[in-house]
Amino acid sequence: MAGSALLLLVLFLWFALHRLLTRPVQALVKTTRTFSEGDYRASANITAKNEMGELSIALDTMAETAQEREQAQVRSRRLAQ
């Protein structure tokens, strides 16, 4: 009986930890795919104070920079015409 309770506890903890780790990764993947389609408005919105949060901020910064560069290229092309 105690063995079954321990097994259930381990499974619950594994499931909770698995979700805790995979949700931010899935959000980052979704955001990255959106960026690759040219939509830089997306954000993973990860507010954790760990590496996942830092990666989310870095992706947001990268998207802002890419959007600014893309807009600058469009303006340059317009001026060149």
Phi, psi and omega in degrees: 000315179294326178296321178293319179295319179294319178298316178297319178296315179297317179297319178297314180296319178298315180297315181296316179294320179301313179295320180299324182273325186276331180301311178297322179295317178297321178295319179294320178297314180299316179297317180297319178296321178296318177299319182295340177272001177093004179261103185267007180279345183291156176210142179285340179053044177265118184256008181298148179265051180219195183298325179294319177295320178296319179295321178298316178296317179297319178295319178298318178296318178299318180296318178299315180296316180297319179294318178297318179294320179297317179295322178295321178295319179297315178298319179298318179295321179295319180291328182286341184281000000 
